[in-house]
Amino acid sequence: MNRLLLALLCLLLLGPARAHEMRPVFLGLSELPDASIEARLKLPVFRSGDVAALQLKLPADCRHLGAPENSLSGESLLQRSRLRCAQGLDGLSLELQGFSALVPDGLVTARFADGREASYAVSREYPRVHLEAQGVQQPARGLLAYVPIGIRHILLGPDHLLFVLGLLLVWRRSGARRRVLIATVTAFTFAHSLTLSLAVLGAYSLPPAPVEALIALSILLLAVELARAAGKPPDTLSFRKPWLVAFSFGLLHGFGFAGALRDTGLPEQAQAWALLLFNLGVELGQLAFIASLAVLHALLRRATPLRMPQLAGALHLLMGSVAAAWFIERSAQVLGVWNA
């Protein structure tokens, strides 16, 4: 039983080997005065140089006007093309094919000839979209698509989840009251919300590659602190003021969240709402993760004879090993970018 639990922990932590490369796809459609349609498909480009293999499937009555134009935009490949469809943009049905574990979802935005806009979430489970201009005058209708994108980004981003897990373990090991846990989680939320807003709205940003390396380092440092606390918790900042550590590293994690939202894009007329709803999705996913950990902890205490200190020690080791591997991989990527 003990070996099985440790094996499951290994699978949970080591399974997503390409952590934080999970990226959404963006498709923007605009109806032009001549009744043609401008399509902008933004595809993620991964560290390996591979481009996400997604394709836009259109109805038979749509045809391309000329060859598509490709250009690199940050860490994405932007494909621009002109289309002409018999029914125009209103009433058009389309499908995005090729979703994967690294590109699990995305956003489709449509700007109709009369200026109205609509946004739709797409994913592996729901790759089809039917566009309609009727009843989309209120921006909040389509903006709700940003909530599931935020939820997916944190639940499929194991580096962020490992950091949250590390914060919970530090709090538990310190023996502090529950209000310290609330303050720690709140500080992390406030910090990453702050830098997410700054980065997405263009006020301030950092290159994604160094940010991802430092996010891995933040997990590694927490794992080291936890390993040092095998006996009596040391008198370090992490155990005395975990909320301050959560806030400091939360600023970095916010820049990491920003990468997904920049790739997805924001509607011009409702950027603040889209940002708020994406962040709401991130927080809902974070709370769901914390709740699931509490349930798992209760089940493990009843189901296994393995003592919790032993299980915690194995978890600290796994956290540190995975974080160290991510840090080395991402640092090599940073050096490769700088040397280029």
N, C-alpha and C positions, 0 to 999 in steps of 0.2 A: 504493500500500500504506500509506504514511504517513497519507494523508488518511482511509483506511478505518479505521485504528486509532483516530485521533482521533475520528472519527464514532461508533465503537462506545463509546468512553469517554463521549462526550456522552450517548448513549442510556442507558448504565448509570447515570450520575449524575443526569441530568435527568428520566429517565422517571418515577420515583415522585414526582411534583410535590407530592403531599400527604403527605410523609413524616411518620411517627410518628402519623398518624391511624388506622393499622391497629389495630383494636380487636376483641376477641372478644365473642361473645354468651354469655349465661348463661341456662339454663333449670333452675329448681328445682321438683321435684314432690314433694309430701308427701301420703301417704294418711292421712286423718283418721278418727276413731273411727266416724263415721256412714257410712263406706265411700266418701265423696266424696274428690276429689283437689283439693288446692290447687296451682295452677300460678303460678309467678313467672317471667316472661320479662323479662330485662333487656336492652334494646336500646341500643346506643351512639347518642349525639347528637353530630354532628360540628360543627366550627367554623362551618359555614354555617347551622347550625340544623336541618339535615335529620336525620331519624331513619332508622336502618338499616331497610331494607324486608325484614325477615325475618318469616315466618309459620310458625306451628305447624300441621302437618297431622296430624290424629288419625283413628283408625279410625271407621267409620260408626256403631258402637255407642256412641260417646262424645257427650255433649251438654253444653252450657254451662248452669250454674245461675245465671242472672242475667247482667247485662252486666259486662264486664271493667272494672276500676278502673285508671286511669292516674295516675301521679305521677312527678315528676322526682326523681331520686336522683343528685346530683352531675352528672356528664356522661352520664347514662344515663336512659332512660325505662323505668320499671318498670310492667309490666302484670300485674295480679293478677286471677285468675279462678278460679272453682270449676267442677269438672267431675264428671260421673258416667259411669263406663264400666262396661259389663256385666261384664268380667272383673277389674275393679279395676286396681291399679297393676302387680301381678305378672303378667308375660306381655304387657304392653302394648307395642305397636309404634307408633312415631311418627317423624315426619320434620320437619326444619327446612328450609324452602325460602327461597331468596333470598340465599345467600352470595355475596360479591363480593370484589374485591381488597382493599377496606378492612375487610371482615368475613369473613376467610377461614376462621375456625374458632371453636370455642366448647366449652362444657362443659355436660353434662346431669347433674344429680344427682337421685337418687331416694331418698326415705326411705319405706320400706314400713311397713305397719301394725304389724309386730312390732318396729320400731325399727332394723332393719338398713338399711344405706345402700349405694349403689353410685354410681359416677361413670363417665361415658362421654365420650370425646372425639368431637366431630363436626366436619365440615369440608365444603368444596365437593365433595371426592371421596367422603366418607362421611357423607351427611346423615341417614341412617336409624339408629335405635337400637331395640333390642329389650330391654326391661327385664325383669330376672328377679332374684328375691330369693335363689334357691338359691345357696349357696356364696359369699355376699358378706360373711361375718362378719369377714374379715380386711380392715382398711382399705387395705392396700397394693395390693390387687387393682385397685380403681378409681382409686387415686391415680396410677397410672402414666399416666393420661390427661394429667397436668400436664406430662410430659416433652415430648411433641410440641407443646404450646402454647408452652412456653418456646423450643423450637427455631424454630418459626414466627415468634415475636415478634421475635427478633433477625435472622433471615434476611430477613424482610420489613420490617425497620426500617432503612432506608438511613442514617439519621442516626447510629445506633450503629455501623454498619459503617464509615462514613466516618471516624469518630473512631478506630476500631481501625486502619484503613488509615493514617491520619495518624501514629499512634504507631509503626507499623512503618517508615514512611518516615523519621521522625525518627531512629529507631535506626540504620537503614541509612546515613543521611547522616552521622551522628556517627562512624561507624567503630568503635563500641564492640563489645565481645565479646558472644558469644551469651548469656552469663549476664545481661547487662544487659537483653536482650530478654525473657528468662524473668522477671526481676524486674519489668519494666514490665508485662507481661501479667498477672502474678500480682497486682500492686498494683491494677490496674484491676478485676480479678475480685473481690478482697477488698473494695474500696471499694464497688462497686455491689451486692455481696451484703449488705453491712452496712446501707446505707440502704434497700435493698429490704425487708429484714427489719423494720427500724424502721417503715417506712411501712405495710406490709401488716398487721403485728401491732398497729398503732395507737399505738405509742410516740411517734412523731414523723412529721410529714408536711409537705409544702409544696404550695401550689396548683399544679396541672399546667401552666397556661398560662405562667407565668414560668419554670418548669423547662424546658419545651420551648424557649423562647427562649434560655435560657442554654446548653442543649445545642448549639444551632446556633452560638452564639458560641464554644463550645469548639472546634468544628471550624474555624471561621474563624480563630481565633488560631493553631491548628496550621498552617493553610495559609499564614498570614503568616510564621510562623517558617521554614517550608520555603522560601518564596520568598526570604527574606533569606539563606538558606544556599546560594544559587546558586553562589557561589564557595567561600570557606572558611567552614565552619560558625561562626556567631557564638558568643561566649562567653555564652550565655544559659542560664537554668534548664532550658529544654526539652531542650537538647542535653547539659548537664552532668548533670542528674538527671531523665531522662525518666520514671523510675518514680514520682517525686514528683508530676509533672504528671499522670500517669495516675491516681494515687490521688486527687488533688484533684478532677479533673473526673469521675472514676469515681463519686464521691459523688453528683453531680448525675444521672448516667446511671441510678443505682440508683432514684432517685425517678421517673425516666421509666419504667423497667421496672415499677415498682409500680402504675402506672395500669392496665396490662393485667391484672395479677393481681387488683387490687381489683374491676375490672369483671367478671372471671370468677367471683370468689367463692372462698372457702375452706371446706371441710367443717369443721363445728364440732368434731368429735371428733379431727381429725388435721390441724390447721393447720400444725404444724411440718413434718410429712412432705410435705404439699402444697407448702409454700414451698420445701423442699429440692429436691423433684423438678422444680419449675418452674425453679429456679435451675440445676439440673443440665442441663435442656434448653437454657437460655441459653448455658451454657458449652460444650455440645456443638456448638451452632450456631456459636459464636465460633471454636472450634477448627477446624471444617469450613471456615469462611471463610478463616482464616489458611492452612490447608493448600492451599486452592484458589488463593490468591494466590501461594503458592510455586510451584505447578505452572504457573500462568499466566506468571509471571516467567521461568521456565525456557524455556517455549515461545516467548515473545516474543524472547528473546535469540537463539534459533536461527532464527526464522521471518522476522524483519524486519531490513532494513538500518538502520533508525532507531536511532540511538544512545540508550542508556538515559538519559543526562542530559537529552536533548531530550524524551523521553517523560515523564520525571519532571517536567520543567518544565511541560509541558502539563497533567499531572495535578494539579499544585499549583494552577494557574490555575483549572481546572475545580472543584476542591474549594472554593477560596475563593469562586468565583462562586455555586455552589450554596448554600454555607453562608450567604453574605451574603443571598441571596434568602430563605432560610428564616428568618434572623434578622429581617429586615425584616417579613416576613409575620407571624411569631409575635409580634413586638413590637407590631405594630398590633393584633393580637388582644388582647394584654394590656391595651393602652391602651383598647381598646373595652370590655373587661370592667370596667376600673376606672372609666371614665367613666359606664358604665351604673349 
